[in-house]
């Protein structure tokens, strides 16, 4: 005779097909039996045991593992997350308690409740694809965080007392976002109605935060504007996602009615939607500086939030692979070969970009007035069109964990720094972060740098040296962190670089901004048959066969991002005595080169840049000490960049005045000699007018070579500054001696 299921076994959640006892049994079987596909060992018992030992309150559940083990349970989880996840919490706590008893003995209890956080769903939806059919279901979306609020207290358990007899009530729990206030005093002797008052200092509150997330540029359809989604995060998820982070969020899509006005109970027929967040994970394609398994809060009040289900064994295996790569003798060459491998040559530029990715070490100097010394490295690429400048920017942006890719023509000053807008909920004026602030601790890539507006350039002076953005507008006065590396590309005036002119004359940038770049590279398109043939062969080979690099030389991008991540978080190299002495000697030698000619070949900014480059090169080897070979390579990179960018086109030597002032020492001397020659010509002709065209002809006759009219006019302006003559249109009049 067939056994009839008991009533307990047939207990369903109202309005669903969720059998509570059946879900508990199947989920327990999954937790106990699922094997790690890499190690073929039970994954979640190992993970739970590590959590119990470390007293961590959350366990991350990979939904794809659940789908592989039990497809029906996965479908129930997606359709009824509010009902299934509490059942999962009960099972996890039962299994964890059993492990705790095994380790601590009979009678021991868990000091806290463990929560299940689901992530890595089969389908990650686009924000604009969310519709009413997704309401109250579990969804996964990807985007960039644009705004976060402060911590908001969220009521979880309320206490009331009677105003008549002061009798306290039992705790009242929140039910679907509502607290039912008792209408009558529970004390038999009182029974007063509508006399209850909430006792705030006895109530229990949870931390809550509102987050705004925006579509990433690659997810926006043609001709559309970015779509935004509001989210609510709670407890240890607060402050995990910062503005500028690219994240994948798993949560429950909810809809709540909106009141017509705050003073009335009437509701609108249109509902407001948001995502109740269960799990936040940094986008793997956009990460190198954050830890791969956990994100530590800046506030010590919080425990670290773990975003994956990686066990300590798998994590240690990944670290071993990173250390094995660091110990190889050709690690530097392999790293260079792995940066934009599809781009031909440009090895020194790739080395400079690699130094920018690793970065130097930030230093806080409390004993001096300097405060903080930046470790971020700024790089500028200048050159002809079609030499892969934008491709290099795009590749670095792909590797960067945080950062914005923007164009100079489409960027305003407030768009780069911060702007004030009205909050739609509170109606207050709030500060929204711009591209540089969103790129904090990352890299901001700016294409068409020479086409930026004057106001936008002015804002960059503070960011590139002090690493802050000062704002004083609409009653909001503050200083925002912008600890970002700037990678910019610029085209010359007329789209073709003129080697007879300096960098400042070739591009429309002020010298004060140009001098803030640590490395300035000229990427020129020079006609050379041998080089052109090799380049053409390389480009054509990309279309019909594998790139010429060997597979062993190029590091996979996943390992490369992990390697840079580990180096930035675990390696803080210090200068050794030998390296410090070599830096001093190298700087003095660079200064000595121009001493006899009275030109400046290096400034203290170049010395600080050499320190940052040396630290970045030491980080590439995961070394805690900066060695002499790091300093030697940093000086070589600096000189190779200066020999192009800071070269005086007249003399062919390095002159930092070319970058710092826009005029080389030899050009300045040439102008003064020309002015003295004009002065000797005009002496004794006080009061007489002279045509500038005639002066140009006379000077050309004296010199025996053609002298451009603009050089004569600049020399005449020097004499006018000396109050020797007055320029009136195309004529000059001598007024002094």
C-alpha positions in Angstrom: 0.0 0.0 0.0 1.4 3.4 -1.1 2.3 5.7 1.8 0.4 9.0 1.9 2.6 12.1 2.4 2.2 13.7 5.7 0.8 17.3 6.1 4.3 18.6 7.1 5.8 17.2 3.9 3.2 18.9 1.8 3.6 22.4 3.3 3.7 24.9 0.5 4.5 28.7 0.5 1.1 30.4 -0.2 0.6 31.3 -3.9 3.7 29.3 -5.1 4.7 25.8 -6.0 7.5 25.9 -3.3 7.4 22.9 -1.0 9.3 23.9 2.0 10.4 20.5 3.1 11.4 19.5 -0.4 13.5 22.6 -0.9 15.3 22.1 2.4 16.1 18.5 1.4 17.4 19.3 -2.1 19.4 22.3 -1.0 21.1 20.4 1.8 22.0 17.7 -0.7 23.5 20.4 -2.9 25.5 21.9 -0.1 26.9 18.6 1.1 27.4 16.9 -2.3 28.5 19.5 -4.9 32.1 19.1 -6.0 34.5 21.8 -7.1 35.1 21.2 -10.8 38.8 22.0 -10.4 39.7 19.9 -7.3 36.8 17.4 -7.4 36.3 17.9 -3.6 33.1 19.0 -1.8 33.2 22.8 -2.3 30.7 24.3 0.2 31.6 22.2 3.3 35.2 23.5 2.9 33.9 27.0 2.4 31.6 26.8 5.4 34.4 25.4 7.6 36.6 28.3 6.7 33.8 30.8 7.4 33.1 29.3 10.8 36.7 29.5 11.7 37.0 33.1 10.5 33.6 34.1 12.0 32.3 35.4 8.6 28.6 36.0 8.4 27.9 35.5 4.7 28.3 32.6 2.2 28.4 33.3 -1.5 26.4 30.8 -3.6 27.2 30.5 -7.3 23.9 30.2 -9.1 25.5 28.4 -12.1 26.7 25.6 -9.7 23.1 25.3 -8.4 21.7 25.2 -12.0 24.2 22.4 -12.9 23.3 20.4 -9.8 19.5 21.0 -9.6 17.9 23.0 -12.5 14.4 23.0 -10.9 15.6 24.5 -7.6 17.5 27.2 -9.6 14.3 28.1 -11.4 12.4 28.3 -8.1 15.1 30.5 -6.7 14.8 33.0 -9.7 11.0 33.0 -9.6 10.5 33.2 -5.8 13.7 34.6 -4.2 11.9 36.1 -1.2 10.6 32.6 -0.3 13.5 30.4 -1.2 16.4 32.4 0.2 15.1 32.3 3.9 14.8 28.5 3.5 18.4 28.4 2.3 19.5 30.5 5.3 17.9 27.9 7.6 19.7 25.0 6.0 23.1 26.8 5.9 22.8 27.7 9.6 21.9 24.1 10.4 25.0 22.7 8.5 27.2 25.4 10.0 26.0 24.6 13.5 26.8 20.9 13.0 30.4 21.9 11.9 30.7 24.3 14.9 29.7 21.5 17.3 32.3 19.2 15.7 35.0 21.8 16.2 33.9 23.3 19.6 32.1 20.4 21.2 28.5 19.7 22.3 26.4 22.7 23.6 28.3 25.3 21.5 26.2 27.7 19.4 26.9 30.0 16.4 27.5 33.5 17.6 25.6 34.9 14.6 23.3 33.9 11.7 24.8 33.1 8.3 23.2 34.6 5.3 23.2 33.2 1.7 24.2 35.7 -1.0 23.5 34.4 -4.5 25.5 35.6 -7.5 26.7 34.6 -11.1 23.2 34.0 -12.6 22.9 32.3 -16.0 21.6 35.5 -17.6 22.8 39.0 -16.9 20.1 41.4 -18.2 20.5 44.9 -19.7 19.0 47.6 -17.5 16.6 48.7 -20.2 15.3 45.1 -20.6 13.9 45.0 -17.0 10.0 45.0 -17.3 7.0 44.4 -15.0 7.3 40.6 -15.6 10.6 40.7 -13.6 9.0 42.3 -10.5 9.7 40.2 -7.3 12.1 38.0 -9.2 15.8 37.7 -8.9 17.7 39.6 -11.6 21.4 40.3 -12.4 22.5 43.5 -14.1 25.8 45.1 -15.0 26.7 48.8 -15.0 28.8 51.6 -13.5 28.0 53.2 -10.1 27.5 56.9 -10.5 26.2 57.9 -7.0 25.9 56.6 -3.5 24.2 58.2 -0.5 25.3 58.2 3.1 24.2 55.5 5.6 20.5 55.6 6.3 19.1 53.9 9.5 16.5 51.2 8.4 14.1 50.1 11.2 14.0 46.3 11.7 12.5 45.9 15.2 10.4 48.6 17.0 9.5 49.1 20.7 6.6 51.1 22.0 5.5 52.3 25.4 2.2 53.6 26.7 2.1 57.4 27.4 -0.5 56.9 30.2 1.1 54.1 32.3 4.6 53.9 30.7 4.2 50.2 30.1 6.5 48.8 27.4 5.2 46.6 24.6 6.8 43.4 23.2 9.0 44.0 20.1 7.1 44.7 16.9 8.9 43.4 13.7 8.9 44.9 10.3 6.5 43.1 7.8 7.3 43.9 4.2 8.5 47.4 5.0 5.7 48.3 7.4 5.5 48.6 11.2 2.1 48.1 12.8 1.8 50.5 15.7 -0.3 48.9 18.6 -3.6 50.7 19.0 -4.3 49.7 22.6 -2.1 49.3 25.7 -1.5 45.6 26.4 -1.7 46.1 30.2 -5.0 44.9 31.6 -5.2 47.7 34.2 -4.7 50.5 31.5 -6.2 49.5 28.1 -5.6 53.1 26.9 -6.2 53.6 23.1 -4.0 55.5 20.7 -1.5 56.3 23.5 1.6 54.4 22.2 4.9 56.1 21.6 8.0 54.6 19.9 11.1 54.2 22.1 13.9 55.0 19.6 16.9 54.1 21.8 15.5 50.5 22.2 14.7 50.0 18.5 17.0 47.9 16.2 18.2 49.6 13.0 20.1 48.2 10.0 22.4 50.2 7.8 20.9 51.1 4.4 22.3 53.0 1.4 20.8 54.2 -1.9 22.9 53.6 -5.0 22.5 54.8 -8.6 23.9 52.7 -11.3 24.2 53.6 -15.0 24.6 51.6 -18.2 28.2 51.1 -19.4 28.9 52.7 -22.9 29.2 49.3 -24.6 25.6 48.4 -23.5 23.9 51.6 -24.8 22.1 51.1 -28.2 22.8 53.5 -31.0 21.3 56.9 -30.6 20.1 56.2 -27.0 21.1 57.9 -23.7 22.3 55.8 -20.7 19.6 54.2 -18.6 19.9 54.3 -14.8 18.6 52.0 -12.1 18.1 52.8 -8.4 19.3 50.2 -5.8 19.1 49.7 -2.1 22.0 47.9 -0.2 22.0 46.8 3.4 24.4 46.0 6.2 27.9 44.8 5.0 27.1 45.7 1.4 27.1 49.4 2.4 30.0 51.3 0.8 31.2 48.2 -1.1 30.4 49.9 -4.5 32.0 53.3 -4.9 31.2 55.8 -7.6 33.2 54.9 -10.7 33.1 51.1 -10.0 32.0 48.7 -12.7 29.9 46.1 -10.9 27.6 43.1 -11.5 24.6 43.3 -9.1 22.3 40.4 -8.2 19.1 41.3 -6.4 15.3 41.3 -6.3 13.5 43.7 -8.7 10.9 45.5 -6.7 8.1 48.0 -7.3 6.6 50.3 -4.7 3.7 52.8 -5.1 4.3 56.5 -5.0 2.2 58.9 -2.9 0.6 61.9 -4.5 2.0 64.0 -1.7 3.7 63.4 1.6 0.8 64.5 3.6 -1.8 62.3 1.9 -2.3 58.5 1.7 -3.5 58.6 -1.9 -1.2 56.7 -4.2 -0.4 57.1 -7.9 -1.2 54.3 -10.3 2.5 54.4 -11.6 4.9 52.5 -9.4 8.6 53.3 -8.8 11.0 50.4 -9.3 14.4 49.6 -7.7 16.6 46.6 -7.0 17.0 45.1 -3.5 20.6 44.1 -3.7 21.7 40.6 -2.5 25.2 40.5 -3.9 27.7 43.0 -5.5 30.7 41.8 -7.5 33.3 44.0 -9.2 33.3 43.4 -13.0 36.1 41.0 -13.7 36.9 42.7 -17.1 37.5 46.0 -15.3 39.6 45.1 -12.3 43.3 45.1 -11.4 43.7 47.1 -8.2 41.1 45.6 -6.0 41.5 42.2 -4.4 40.0 39.4 -6.3 38.2 37.8 -3.4 37.4 40.5 -1.0 36.8 44.2 -0.7 37.9 45.8 2.6 35.9 48.7 3.9 37.7 52.0 4.7 35.8 52.1 7.9 37.2 49.7 10.5 33.6 49.2 11.9 32.8 46.9 9.0 34.2 43.4 8.4 35.6 42.8 4.9 33.0 41.8 2.4 33.8 38.7 0.3 32.4 38.7 -3.2 33.2 35.2 -4.5 33.0 31.6 -3.4 36.8 31.0 -3.8 38.2 28.8 -1.1 41.6 29.4 0.5 43.1 26.5 -1.5 42.1 28.0 -4.9 43.2 31.4 -3.8 46.6 30.2 -2.7 46.9 28.4 -6.1 46.3 31.7 -7.9 48.9 33.5 -5.7 51.4 30.7 -6.5 50.9 31.3 -10.2 51.5 35.0 -9.7 54.7 34.5 -7.7 55.9 31.9 -10.2 55.6 34.5 -13.0 57.4 37.1 -10.9 60.4 34.8 -10.4 60.9 34.2 -14.1 64.0 36.1 -15.4 62.2 37.6 -18.4 59.1 38.8 -16.5 59.7 42.5 -17.6 59.9 41.6 -21.3 56.8 39.3 -21.0 54.8 42.1 -19.4 55.9 44.5 -22.1 54.9 42.0 -24.8 51.5 41.5 -23.2 50.5 45.2 -23.4 48.5 45.7 -26.6 50.3 42.8 -28.4 48.4 43.6 -31.7 50.2 47.0 -32.0 53.6 46.8 -33.8 56.7 47.9 -31.9 56.4 51.1 -29.8 58.2 49.1 -27.0 59.3 52.1 -25.0 55.8 53.6 -25.0 54.4 50.3 -23.8 57.0 50.3 -21.0 55.9 53.7 -19.9 52.2 52.6 -20.0 53.1 49.6 -17.9 54.8 51.8 -15.3 51.6 53.8 -15.2 49.5 50.7 -14.6 51.7 49.6 -11.7 52.3 53.1 -10.4 54.6 54.4 -7.6 53.9 54.4 -3.9 51.9 57.2 -2.2 53.7 58.8 0.7 52.3 60.8 3.6 54.9 63.2 5.0 53.5 64.7 8.2 56.7 66.3 9.3 56.9 68.6 6.3 54.5 71.0 4.7 54.3 68.9 1.6 51.7 66.5 3.1 51.2 63.8 0.4 53.5 62.9 -2.4 51.7 61.3 -5.3 52.5 57.9 -6.7 50.4 58.2 -9.8 52.2 58.6 -13.1 50.9 60.9 -15.9 51.6 60.1 -19.5 51.0 62.1 -22.7 51.1 60.7 -26.3 51.6 63.3 -29.0 51.9 62.4 -32.7 50.5 62.1 -36.2 47.1 60.6 -37.0 47.0 56.8 -37.5 49.8 55.7 -35.2 47.7 53.7 -32.7 47.4 56.4 -30.0 43.7 55.8 -29.4 44.2 52.0 -29.5 46.8 52.3 -26.7 44.4 54.4 -24.6 41.6 51.9 -25.2 43.8 48.9 -24.1 44.9 50.7 -20.9 41.3 51.6 -20.2 40.3 48.0 -20.6 42.9 46.9 -18.0 42.0 49.7 -15.5 39.7 48.7 -12.7 38.3 52.2 -12.4 38.5 55.0 -14.9 36.6 56.9 -17.5 37.4 57.1 -21.2 36.5 60.6 -22.5 37.3 62.9 -25.4 38.6 66.4 -25.0 36.2 68.0 -27.3 33.1 66.6 -25.5 34.4 67.3 -22.0 33.6 70.4 -20.0 35.2 71.6 -16.8 32.3 70.4 -14.6 32.0 67.2 -16.5 35.7 66.4 -15.6 35.5 67.4 -12.0 32.1 67.7 -10.3 28.8 69.4 -10.8 25.8 70.4 -8.7 22.3 68.9 -9.4 19.0 68.7 -7.5 18.3 65.3 -5.9 14.9 64.1 -7.3 14.0 62.5 -3.9 15.1 65.0 -1.3 14.9 68.1 -3.6 18.3 69.2 -2.1 21.3 70.4 -4.1 23.8 67.5 -4.2 27.3 67.1 -5.7 27.7 64.6 -8.6 31.2 63.3 -9.4 32.8 64.0 -12.8 35.2 61.9 -14.8 38.4 62.6 -12.8 36.7 62.0 -9.4 35.1 58.8 -10.7 38.6 57.7 -11.8 39.9 58.0 -8.2 42.6 55.3 -7.7 42.3 54.4 -11.4 43.3 55.9 -14.8 41.4 58.6 -16.6 42.0 58.3 -20.4 41.5 61.6 -22.3 41.6 61.4 -26.1 41.9 64.6 -28.3 43.5 66.3 -25.3 44.6 69.3 -27.4 40.9 70.1 -28.2 39.8 70.6 -24.6 38.3 74.0 -23.6 40.4 76.4 -21.7 38.3 76.1 -18.5 38.6 72.3 -18.6 42.4 72.5 -18.9 42.5 74.9 -15.9 40.9 72.3 -13.7 43.5 69.7 -14.6 46.4 71.7 -13.0 45.2 71.0 -9.5 44.3 67.4 -10.3 47.6 66.4 -11.8 49.8 67.7 -9.0 47.7 68.0 -5.8 45.4 65.1 -6.7 42.3 66.9 -5.5 39.3 68.8 -6.9 38.2 71.9 -5.0 34.5 72.9 -5.4 32.7 76.0 -4.2 29.3 76.3 -5.8 25.6 76.4 -4.8 26.6 76.6 -1.1 28.7 73.4 -1.3 32.3 74.0 -0.4 34.5 70.9 -0.3 37.7 69.2 -1.7 37.2 65.9 -3.5 39.9 63.2 -4.0 41.0 62.7 -7.5 44.0 60.4 -7.0 44.0 59.4 -10.6 46.7 58.9 -13.3 46.0 60.8 -16.5 46.7 59.2 -19.8 46.1 61.6 -22.7 46.7 61.7 -26.4 47.0 64.9 -28.5 47.3 65.6 -32.2 49.6 68.4 -33.6 48.3 71.6 -35.0 47.5 70.9 -38.7 47.4 67.1 -38.0 51.1 66.7 -38.8 54.0 67.1 -36.4 56.6 69.6 -37.4 60.1 68.5 -36.1 61.5 72.1 -36.6 59.1 73.3 -33.9 59.0 72.5 -30.2 56.2 70.3 -28.6 54.5 73.4 -27.2 54.4 75.0 -30.6 53.2 71.8 -32.2 50.2 71.2 -29.9 47.8 73.8 -28.5 48.7 73.2 -24.8 50.0 75.6 -22.1 53.5 74.8 -20.8 52.3 74.8 -17.2 50.1 71.8 -18.0 52.6 70.0 -20.2 55.2 70.1 -17.4 53.0 68.0 -15.1 53.3 65.0 -17.3 56.0 62.5 -16.1 56.4 61.0 -19.6 55.8 62.7 -22.9 56.1 60.5 -26.0 56.2 61.6 -29.6 54.6 59.0 -31.9 55.6 60.1 -35.4 54.8 58.5 -38.8 58.2 58.5 -40.5 58.6 57.1 -44.0 61.0 54.2 -44.0 60.7 51.4 -46.6 62.1 48.7 -44.3 60.1 49.6 -41.3 57.0 50.2 -43.4 57.3 46.7 -45.0 57.6 45.0 -41.5 54.6 47.0 -40.2 52.5 46.1 -43.3 53.4 42.4 -42.9 52.4 42.5 -39.2 49.0 44.2 -39.9 48.1 41.9 -42.8 49.0 38.8 -40.6 46.5 39.9 -38.0 43.7 39.2 -40.6 44.6 35.7 -41.7 46.8 34.1 -39.1 47.9 34.3 -35.5 50.1 37.3 -34.4 53.8 36.7 -34.7 54.4 36.6 -30.9 54.8 33.2 -29.4 52.1 31.9 -27.1 54.5 31.6 -24.2 55.6 35.2 -24.4 52.2 36.9 -24.0 50.6 36.7 -20.6 46.8 35.9 -20.6 44.9 39.1 -19.8 43.2 37.4 -16.7 46.6 36.6 -15.2 48.0 40.0 -16.2 45.2 41.8 -14.3 45.6 39.5 -11.3 49.4 40.1 -11.4 49.0 43.9 -11.4 46.3 43.7 -8.7 48.5 41.7 -6.4 51.5 43.9 -7.0 49.6 47.1 -6.2 48.0 45.7 -3.0 50.9 43.7 -1.6 54.1 45.4 -2.8 55.3 48.7 -1.4 58.9 49.0 -2.6 61.4 51.2 -0.7 64.6 52.9 -2.1 67.8 51.1 -1.2 70.9 53.2 -0.3 72.5 52.3 -3.6 69.4 53.2 -5.6 69.0 56.5 -3.8 72.7 57.4 -4.4 72.3 56.5 -8.1 69.2 58.7 -8.4 71.1 61.6 -6.9 74.1 61.1 -9.2 71.8 60.7 -12.3 69.9 63.8 -11.5 73.1 65.9 -11.0 74.5 64.5 -14.3 71.4 65.5 -16.1 71.6 69.0 -14.7 75.3 69.2 -15.5 74.7 68.6 -19.2 73.2 72.0 -19.6 75.3 73.9 -17.1 77.9 75.1 -19.6 75.3 76.3 -22.1 73.1 77.9 -19.4 70.1 75.7 -20.3 68.0 73.6 -17.9 68.1 69.9 -18.8 66.3 68.6 -15.7 64.0 69.9 -12.9 62.9 68.5 -9.5 59.8 67.3 -11.2 61.9 64.9 -13.3 63.6 63.6 -10.1 60.2 62.8 -8.5 59.1 61.2 -11.7 62.3 59.0 -11.7 61.4 57.9 -8.1 57.9 56.9 -9.2 59.2 55.0 -12.3 61.8 53.2 -10.3 59.1 52.1 -7.7 56.8 50.9 -10.5 59.6 48.9 -12.1 60.4 47.2 -8.7 56.7 46.4 -8.4 56.8 44.5 -11.7 59.2 42.1 -10.0 57.2 42.0 -6.8 60.3 43.3 -5.1 60.1 45.2 -1.8 63.4 47.0 -2.6 64.2 49.4 -5.5 67.5 48.3 -6.9 70.1 50.0 -9.2 68.8 48.2 -12.3 65.3 49.8 -11.7 66.8 53.2 -11.4 68.9 52.6 -14.6 65.8 51.5 -16.6 63.8 54.5 -15.2 66.5 56.9 -16.3 66.7 55.3 -19.7 62.9 55.6 -20.1 63.0 59.3 -18.9 65.9 60.2 -21.3 64.2 58.4 -24.3 61.1 60.5 -23.7 63.0 63.8 -23.1 65.1 63.3 -26.2 62.0 63.5 -28.2 59.7 65.8 -26.3 62.2 68.3 -24.7 64.6 68.5 -27.6 65.5 72.0 -28.8 64.9 71.9 -32.6 67.7 74.5 -33.1 70.5 72.7 -31.3 69.3 69.1 -31.0 69.9 69.0 -27.2 67.6 68.5 -24.3 66.2 71.8 -22.9 63.5 71.6 -20.2 62.5 75.2 -21.0 60.9 73.8 -24.1 58.3 72.1 -21.9 58.2 74.4 -18.9 58.0 77.7 -20.8 57.4 76.7 -24.4 60.6 78.6 -25.6 64.1 77.0 -25.6 67.1 78.8 -24.2 68.7 79.0 -27.7 65.5 80.5 -29.2 65.3 83.0 -26.4 69.0 83.9 -27.0 68.4 84.2 -30.7 65.5 86.6 -30.1 67.6 88.7 -27.9 70.5 88.9 -30.4 68.0 89.8 -33.1 66.6 92.6 -30.9 70.1 93.9 -30.2 70.8 94.0 -33.9 67.5 95.9 -34.6 68.4 98.3 -31.8 71.7 99.1 -33.3 70.0 99.8 -36.7 67.4 102.2 -35.2 69.8 104.2 -32.9 69.8 107.9 -33.8 66.5 107.8 -35.6 64.3 109.0 -32.8 60.9 110.2 -33.9 61.1 108.7 -37.4 58.7 106.0 -38.5 60.1 102.7 -40.0 58.1 100.1 -41.9 58.3 96.6 -40.4 58.6 95.2 -43.9 61.5 97.4 -44.7 63.2 96.3 -41.4 62.8 92.6 -42.4 64.5 93.3 -45.8 67.4 95.1 -44.1 67.9 92.4 -41.5 67.8 89.7 -44.2 70.5 91.7 -46.2 72.7 92.0 -43.1 72.4 88.3 -42.1 72.7 86.9 -45.6 69.8 84.4 -44.9 66.0 84.8 -44.9 64.6 85.9 -41.5 60.9 85.3 -41.0 58.7 88.4 -40.4 57.2 86.8 -37.2 60.7 86.6 -35.6 61.4 90.2 -36.4 58.0 91.2 -34.9 58.8 89.2 -31.7 62.2 91.0 -31.4 60.5 94.4 -31.9 58.0 93.4 -29.1 61.1 92.8 -26.8 62.4 96.3 -27.6 58.9 97.7 -26.9 58.9 96.0 -23.5 62.3 97.7 -22.9 60.6 101.1 -23.8 63.0 101.7 -26.7 60.3 101.9 -29.4 56.5 101.9 -30.0 54.8 99.6 -32.5 51.9 101.3 -34.4 50.4 98.7 -36.7 53.0 97.9 -39.5 55.3 100.7 -38.4 57.6 101.4 -35.4 58.8 104.7 -33.9 62.0 105.0 -31.7 61.2 106.8 -28.4 64.1 105.8 -26.1 67.9 105.3 -26.1 
